[in-house]
Amino acid sequence: MLRCLLLLFLLAQFSSAERPEELRADLEVDDDGEDVRAGLSGDADANAFAASAAPAPKQNATSVLEVTVREAVSVQSRTTGMTSGAAQFVYCAAVFAAVAVAYKVISTACASRKCDCRRWKPIGQALLSWGWDEFETFEALVSIHSIQDIQNDKLFGGKKDFKVKVSFNWSNAETSGTKDMRWEQTKRIEIPQGAAEGVISLFSLGTLRDSKVATYRLDTKRDMLDKGNKFFGVKQKFKMEMKGKTVGTILVTFRKKGDKD
C-alpha cells in the first residue's frame, strides 16, 4: 500500500513538473462539480489562459469528444505539413478529374446530332445568310474500294483486320473489317451544314479498342463541292498519312444522293 501511494506521488510530481510554472493552477471543486476557486501563480495573461483552458462546467461526453477531436485535427494540421499538402493535392486532383470528365461529356454531347443547333431551321438559315456556313446539309454515297501502294508491309501483314471510317462532324460511315485491304463497300452518309472538313481514317481492329493507323482530311467546300462533277462520281485517290509519313493510297468514290451510277 505504501509503495502504491509513493508511486502515485511521484507520477503527480512528474506530470506537474512538465507544465510551466506560471501556468500551474490549484482548482477546488465542490460536490456539485462547480469551481469554487481557481488560483494561478503568474501574471494576468497566465490567469486568463488558465481560465479559458479550464473545462466548462456540466459538459456531456459528446461535447467533450467533439472538442477533443477538433483540437487534435487542428494540432495535426499545424504540426504535419505533409498531411495538409497531401490533402490539398488530392483535392486539386479530384477537381481536375471532375473538370476533365465534365468537359468530355459536354464536348461529346455538343458533337452529337441532337445538339447540332443548325438542325433548327431558323438558325441554319441565319448562318447561311450571314456567310458563316458555306453549304446546306446534303446526303452522299461513299464507296470504299481498297488501299494500294502500301509503304509498310509489316504494319498490314499478319492476321489483323482493318476498317475505314468516314466522318463529317457527328455523321459517320464505316466499313466492316478485312485483311486484304479491299472492301468494295458503299455507305450512305449525311454531310451536315457546318461540317467544313471530312476525315477518312484507317483503323486496325483490336480486341478491346481499335487503333488509328492513318488519316486523310479533305475540305468539304474546296475539295468536294467546288469541283462538282470532277469529284462526285469519280474514283479519287487520297494519300493516307500518320505523323507526316505516307502509309498508303486509298481509293474512294463519292456520289451525291440522286446521281446515277
Phi, psi and chi 1 to 4 in degrees:
 res  aa     phi    psi   chi1   chi2   chi3   chi4
   1 MET       -  -43.1 -175.2   67.4 -179.7      -
   2 LEU   -63.5  -40.4 -176.8   59.9      -      -
   3 ARG   -63.9  -38.9  -69.0 -179.9 -179.9  179.4
   4 CYS   -64.5  -43.3  -67.1      -      -      -
   5 LEU   -63.5  -40.1  -68.0  175.5      -      -
   6 LEU   -64.4  -39.7 -179.2   59.5      -      -
   7 LEU   -65.8  -42.4 -179.4   59.8      -      -
   8 LEU   -63.1  -37.9  -68.9  175.0      -      -
   9 PHE   -64.0  -43.4  175.2   77.7      -      -
  10 LEU   -65.2  -39.9  -68.4  176.0      -      -
  11 LEU   -64.8  -38.8  -70.5  174.7      -      -
  12 ALA   -65.4  -42.3      -      -      -      -
  13 GLN   -64.3  -38.4  -66.9  -63.3  -37.3      -
  14 PHE   -67.3  -42.2  177.7   76.7      -      -
  15 SER   -69.0  -36.3   60.3      -      -      -
  16 SER   -73.7  -26.2   63.2      -      -      -
  17 ALA   -71.8  -25.3      -      -      -      -
  18 GLU   -75.6  -19.8  -70.4 -176.7  -12.5      -
  19 ARG   -85.5  145.3  -59.8  173.3   58.4 -174.8
  20 PRO   -60.6  145.6  -21.5   31.9      -      -
  21 GLU   -62.1  -35.8 -176.6   66.1   24.8      -
  22 GLU   -77.6  -10.1   63.0  -87.0   14.3      -
  23 LEU  -106.8    5.2  -61.2 -179.7      -      -
  24 ARG   -76.1  128.9 -163.9  173.9  -61.1  164.5
  25 ALA  -127.8  147.4      -      -      -      -
  26 ASP  -109.7  118.8  -65.0  -35.9      -      -
  27 LEU  -113.3  137.6  -61.0  176.6      -      -
  28 GLU  -117.9  129.4  -71.1 -174.2    4.1      -
  29 VAL  -121.4  134.7 -178.5      -      -      -
  30 ASP   -85.1 -172.8   61.4    2.9      -      -
  31 ASP   -67.3  -27.6  -65.6  -22.5      -      -
  32 ASP   -84.2   -1.9  -65.3  -28.1      -      -
  33 GLY    88.3    9.4      -      -      -      -
  34 GLU   -97.6  145.5  -64.0 -178.2   -7.3      -
  35 ASP   -71.2  131.4  -65.8  -18.4      -      -
  36 VAL   -98.6  -41.2  175.8      -      -      -
  37 ARG  -148.3  136.8  178.8  177.7   59.3   86.3
  38 ALA  -130.4  108.1      -      -      -      -
  39 GLY  -113.5  137.0      -      -      -      -
  40 LEU  -125.1  142.2  -83.7  173.3      -      -
  41 SER   -95.2  112.4   56.9      -      -      -
  42 GLY   153.7 -170.1      -      -      -      -
  43 ASP   -84.7 -173.6   53.6   10.3      -      -
  44 ALA   -67.8  -34.9      -      -      -      -
  45 ASP   -64.8  -39.0  -67.3  -23.1      -      -
  46 ALA   -65.0  -40.0      -      -      -      -
  47 ASN   -62.6  -41.6  -68.4  -27.5      -      -
  48 ALA   -65.1  -39.9      -      -      -      -
  49 PHE   -63.2  -42.3  179.0   83.3      -      -
  50 ALA   -66.0  -39.0      -      -      -      -
  51 ALA   -64.8  -40.0      -      -      -      -
  52 SER   -72.4  -31.0   61.6      -      -      -
  53 ALA   -77.7  -20.6      -      -      -      -
  54 ALA   -66.1  138.3      -      -      -      -
  55 PRO   -65.9  143.2   23.1  -32.5      -      -
  56 ALA   -68.8  144.6      -      -      -      -
  57 PRO   -69.7  147.5   24.8  -33.5      -      -
  58 LYS    58.5   43.0  -62.8 -176.9  179.8 -180.0
  59 GLN   -88.6  138.4  -76.2 -175.1  -36.6      -
  60 ASN   -83.5  173.6   55.4   31.1      -      -
  61 ALA   -67.2  -32.9      -      -      -      -
  62 THR   -65.9  -45.3  -56.1      -      -      -
  63 SER   -66.3  -37.2   61.2      -      -      -
  64 VAL   -65.1  -43.0  172.2      -      -      -
  65 LEU   -65.1  -37.6  179.7   60.3      -      -
  66 GLU   -63.8  -45.1 -160.9  173.0   11.4      -
  67 VAL   -65.0  -40.2  172.4      -      -      -
  68 THR   -63.0  -45.8  -56.7      -      -      -
  69 VAL   -63.4  -42.7  171.4      -      -      -
  70 ARG   -61.2  -43.2 -169.4 -177.4  -61.7  113.8
  71 GLU   -67.2  -37.4  -70.0 -179.7   -6.9      -
  72 ALA   -64.7  -42.0      -      -      -      -
  73 VAL   -65.6  -40.2  172.1      -      -      -
  74 SER   -62.9  -44.0  177.2      -      -      -
  75 VAL   -64.0  -41.0  171.1      -      -      -
  76 GLN   -65.6  -40.6 -175.1  179.6   14.7      -
  77 SER   -67.7  -28.6   63.0      -      -      -
  78 ARG   -80.1  -33.6  -69.4 -163.3  -55.2  -92.3
  79 THR   -93.1  -24.9   56.0      -      -      -
  80 THR  -116.3   93.9   56.9      -      -      -
  81 GLY   -64.7  -30.8      -      -      -      -
  82 MET   -64.2  -34.8  -69.6  -61.0  -64.9      -
  83 THR   -65.8  -47.0  -58.9      -      -      -
  84 SER   -68.0  -37.6   59.7      -      -      -
  85 GLY   -64.6  -42.6      -      -      -      -
  86 ALA   -64.5  -38.4      -      -      -      -
  87 ALA   -64.7  -41.4      -      -      -      -
  88 GLN   -64.8  -38.3  -69.1  178.9    0.7      -
  89 PHE   -63.9  -44.5  175.8   78.5      -      -
  90 VAL   -63.6  -40.5  171.8      -      -      -
  91 TYR   -63.0  -45.4  174.1   77.2      -      -
  92 CYS   -64.2  -40.0  -67.0      -      -      -
  93 ALA   -63.6  -40.4      -      -      -      -
  94 ALA   -65.1  -41.3      -      -      -      -
  95 VAL   -64.5  -43.2  170.5      -      -      -
  96 PHE   -61.8  -43.2  178.2   78.8      -      -
  97 ALA   -63.9  -40.6      -      -      -      -
  98 ALA   -64.4  -41.2      -      -      -      -
  99 VAL   -64.8  -41.6  171.3      -      -      -
 100 ALA   -63.2  -43.0      -      -      -      -
 101 VAL   -65.4  -41.9  170.8      -      -      -
 102 ALA   -63.4  -41.1      -      -      -      -
 103 TYR   -63.7  -41.8  173.2   78.7      -      -
 104 LYS   -63.1  -43.6 -178.3   65.4  175.6  178.9
 105 VAL   -65.3  -44.6  171.8      -      -      -
 106 ILE   -67.1  -43.8  -66.6  173.7      -      -
 107 SER   -65.0  -37.9   60.4      -      -      -
 108 THR   -66.6  -41.3  -58.0      -      -      -
 109 ALA   -66.3  -41.3      -      -      -      -
 110 CYS   -68.3  -26.0  -68.1      -      -      -
 111 ALA   -87.6    5.1      -      -      -      -
 112 SER   -90.1  165.0   65.0      -      -      -
 113 ARG   -63.0  -41.0  176.8 -172.5  177.1   91.8
 114 LYS   -66.1  -29.0  -66.9 -177.8  178.5  179.8
 115 CYS   -96.8   10.5  -67.6      -      -      -
 116 ASP   -80.0  107.6 -171.7   -4.9      -      -
 117 CYS   -66.0  -22.0   62.4      -      -      -
 118 ARG   -69.8  -17.2  -68.9  174.6  172.5   85.6
 119 ARG   -71.8  -15.1  -64.0 -179.1   66.5 -122.4
 120 TRP   -84.5  116.8 -169.9   38.5      -      -
 121 LYS   -52.9  -46.7 -163.1  170.9 -177.7  178.7
 122 PRO   -57.9  -40.0  -25.4   35.1      -      -
 123 ILE   -69.8  -43.4  -65.5 -179.7      -      -
 124 GLY   -60.6  -44.3      -      -      -      -
 125 GLN   -66.4  -37.6  -69.2  178.6  -15.5      -
 126 ALA   -64.6  -42.7      -      -      -      -
 127 LEU   -65.8  -33.6  -68.0  174.2      -      -
 128 LEU   -70.7  -42.5  -74.8  170.9      -      -
 129 SER   -67.9  -30.9   62.6      -      -      -
 130 TRP   -79.3  -11.0  -64.2  -21.8      -      -
 131 GLY    83.9    7.5      -      -      -      -
 132 TRP   -69.6  -43.4 -175.8  -91.2      -      -
 133 ASP  -102.4  149.1  -68.6  -20.8      -      -
 134 GLU  -104.6  -10.6  -61.2  174.7  -47.7      -
 135 PHE  -158.4  159.5   57.9   87.9      -      -
 136 GLU   -86.8  165.9  -65.1 -179.4   -8.0      -
 137 THR   -63.8  137.3  -60.8      -      -      -
 138 PHE  -144.4  159.6   64.9   95.1      -      -
 139 GLU  -105.3  149.7  -69.4 -173.7   -3.6      -
 140 ALA  -144.3  161.2      -      -      -      -
 141 LEU  -110.1  128.7  -63.6  174.5      -      -
 142 VAL  -117.4  125.3   53.5      -      -      -
 143 SER  -106.4  119.4  -62.5      -      -      -
 144 ILE   -95.6  117.3  -50.0  -62.3      -      -
 145 HIS   -93.8  -72.8  -57.3  -67.1      -      -
 146 SER  -164.2  176.7   61.0      -      -      -
 147 ILE  -120.7  133.7  -72.2 -176.6      -      -
 148 GLN  -129.0  175.8   61.2 -174.2   20.5      -
 149 ASP    54.1   46.5  -58.7  -28.6      -      -
 150 ILE   -67.4  128.8  -63.1  173.6      -      -
 151 GLN   -87.6  -23.9  -57.8  -62.8  -42.9      -
 152 ASN  -130.3   95.4 -170.6  -13.3      -      -
 153 ASP   -65.3  -30.6  -66.0  -26.9      -      -
 154 LYS   -66.4  -33.5  -65.5 -179.1  179.4  179.0
 155 LEU   -66.4  -35.3  178.1   63.5      -      -
 156 PHE  -103.3    1.2  -60.7  100.4      -      -
 157 GLY   -81.2  177.9      -      -      -      -
 158 GLY    87.4 -152.4      -      -      -      -
 159 LYS  -104.8   17.0  -59.6  179.9  180.0  179.8
 160 LYS   -74.7  146.6  -66.1 -178.6  179.1  179.2
 161 ASP  -103.2  147.9  -74.6  -12.6      -      -
 162 PHE  -130.1  148.8  -65.5   87.3      -      -
 163 LYS  -135.5  161.6   72.4  175.7 -177.6 -179.5
 164 VAL  -118.0  135.8  175.2      -      -      -
 165 LYS  -124.7  130.2 -178.0  178.0 -179.8 -179.9
 166 VAL  -111.9  127.3 -178.7      -      -      -
 167 SER  -130.9  135.9  -56.6      -      -      -
 168 PHE  -130.4   98.3  -70.9   85.4      -      -
 169 ASN    55.2 -119.9  -76.5    0.3      -      -
 170 TRP   -83.9  -10.5   45.9  -99.2      -      -
 171 SER   -88.9  127.9 -177.7      -      -      -
 172 ASN  -133.8  152.9  -56.5  -60.8      -      -
 173 ALA  -145.5  135.3      -      -      -      -
 174 GLU  -143.0  154.2   61.9 -178.9   58.2      -
 175 THR   -90.0  173.6   67.1      -      -      -
 176 SER   -84.0  173.0   56.6      -      -      -
 177 GLY   -81.4  149.2      -      -      -      -
 178 THR  -151.2  155.4 -177.0      -      -      -
 179 LYS   -97.5  -23.9  -66.6 -178.4  175.6   64.5
 180 ASP   -95.0    8.9   59.3   -0.1      -      -
 181 MET    64.1   24.9  -64.9  -64.0  169.3      -
 182 ARG  -124.2  124.4  -64.7 -177.8  179.8  -85.7
 183 TRP  -115.1  -53.1  -66.2  -86.3      -      -
 184 GLU    51.2   51.1  -63.1  -60.9  -21.2      -
 185 GLN  -120.5  140.0  -60.9  178.4   22.8      -
 186 THR  -114.9  130.5  -59.8      -      -      -
 187 LYS  -127.9  147.5  -56.2  -68.2 -178.2  178.8
 188 ARG   -88.7  139.0 -173.2 -170.7   70.0   83.9
 189 ILE  -141.6  139.8 -172.8  170.1      -      -
 190 GLU   -95.9  127.5 -179.7  179.0   -8.8      -
 191 ILE  -103.6  100.2  -58.5  178.4      -      -
 192 PRO   -74.5  155.0   26.8  -32.2      -      -
 193 GLN   -59.0  134.1  176.5 -178.9  -28.4      -
 194 GLY    94.1   -8.2      -      -      -      -
 195 ALA   -81.8   84.4      -      -      -      -
 196 ALA   -70.3  -17.9      -      -      -      -
 197 GLU  -138.9  142.5 -174.4  179.9   65.7      -
 198 GLY  -113.9  150.0      -      -      -      -
 199 VAL  -127.4  126.8 -178.3      -      -      -
 200 ILE  -106.3  121.0  -57.6  173.9      -      -
 201 SER  -123.4  141.7  -55.8      -      -      -
 202 LEU  -107.1  127.3  176.7   64.7      -      -
 203 PHE  -119.7  144.1  -73.5   88.2      -      -
 204 SER   -96.4  122.9  171.8      -      -      -
 205 LEU   -76.0  132.6  -57.0 -175.3      -      -
 206 GLY  -122.3  173.6      -      -      -      -
 207 THR   -70.3  -47.5  -56.3      -      -      -
 208 LEU   -96.3  -40.8  -61.5  178.2      -      -
 209 ARG  -150.7  156.8   62.1 -171.8  -61.8  -90.4
 210 ASP   -91.1  145.2  -58.3  -26.7      -      -
 211 SER  -108.1  131.1  -58.3      -      -      -
 212 LYS   -76.5  126.8 -174.0  179.5  -67.0 -175.0
 213 VAL   -99.8  -40.6  177.7      -      -      -
 214 ALA  -160.3  160.4      -      -      -      -
 215 THR  -141.9  161.2   58.9      -      -      -
 216 TYR  -143.1  135.0  179.7   82.7      -      -
 217 ARG  -114.6  136.7  -60.8  178.3 -179.8  -86.3
 218 LEU  -132.5  142.7   65.1  158.3      -      -
 219 ASP   -79.7  124.1 -171.9  -77.3      -      -
 220 THR   -61.5  -43.2  -52.3      -      -      -
 221 LYS   -76.9  -52.4  178.6   72.0  164.3   54.7
 222 ARG   -74.3  -44.8 -175.1 -177.6   66.7 -111.5
 223 ASP   -86.6  -20.0  -62.0  -25.0      -      -
 224 MET  -115.5  -66.2  -62.1  175.4   64.5      -
 225 LEU   -68.4  -42.0  -64.6  175.9      -      -
 226 ASP   -66.4  -27.8  -71.1   -9.8      -      -
 227 LYS   -83.2  -19.7  -68.3 -177.6  178.1 -179.5
 228 GLY    57.9 -123.5      -      -      -      -
 229 ASN   -69.7  -14.5  -66.5  -27.0      -      -
 230 LYS   -76.0  -15.4  -67.1 -178.5  178.9  180.0
 231 PHE  -108.1  -55.8  177.9   83.7      -      -
 232 PHE   -72.5  131.6  -68.3  100.6      -      -
 233 GLY    84.6    0.8      -      -      -      -
 234 VAL  -116.3  133.8  179.5      -      -      -
 235 LYS   -66.4  124.1 -174.3  179.0  -68.0 -174.3
 236 GLN  -106.3  149.4  -54.7  -68.6  -30.9      -
 237 LYS  -117.0  120.5  -65.0 -177.9  178.7 -179.2
 238 PHE  -121.2  134.8  -58.5  130.6      -      -
 239 LYS   -84.0  117.9  -71.4 -174.7  177.3 -178.9
 240 MET   -83.8  134.2  -53.3  -75.9  -73.9      -
 241 GLU  -129.8  157.0  -63.3 -177.7  -10.4      -
 242 MET  -142.8  117.9  175.3   56.8   71.2      -
 243 LYS    56.9   40.9  -63.5 -179.3  179.0  180.0
 244 GLY    82.3   -1.7      -      -      -      -
 245 LYS  -109.4  136.5  -65.1 -177.2  178.6  179.9
 246 THR   -73.0  130.1  -59.0      -      -      -
 247 VAL   -99.7  -39.9  174.5      -      -      -
 248 GLY   179.1 -179.6      -      -      -      -
 249 THR  -116.5  123.6  -57.7      -      -      -
 250 ILE   -99.4  140.9 -170.9  168.9      -      -
 251 LEU  -104.8  119.9  -80.9   63.0      -      -
 252 VAL  -136.9  144.9 -177.8      -      -      -
 253 THR  -128.5  125.5  -58.3      -      -      -
 254 PHE  -104.2  138.9  -77.3   87.3      -      -
 255 ARG  -133.7  136.6  -64.3  179.3  178.0   86.4
 256 LYS   -74.5  148.8  -87.1 -168.9  175.5 -177.3
 257 LYS   -61.4  128.3 -175.1 -179.8  178.9 -178.7
 258 GLY   101.5  -17.1      -      -      -      -
 259 ASP   -72.4  145.7  -69.5   -9.5      -      -
 260 LYS   -81.1  149.8  -65.1 -179.2  178.5  179.8
 261 ASP   -69.4      -  -64.6  -19.0      -      -
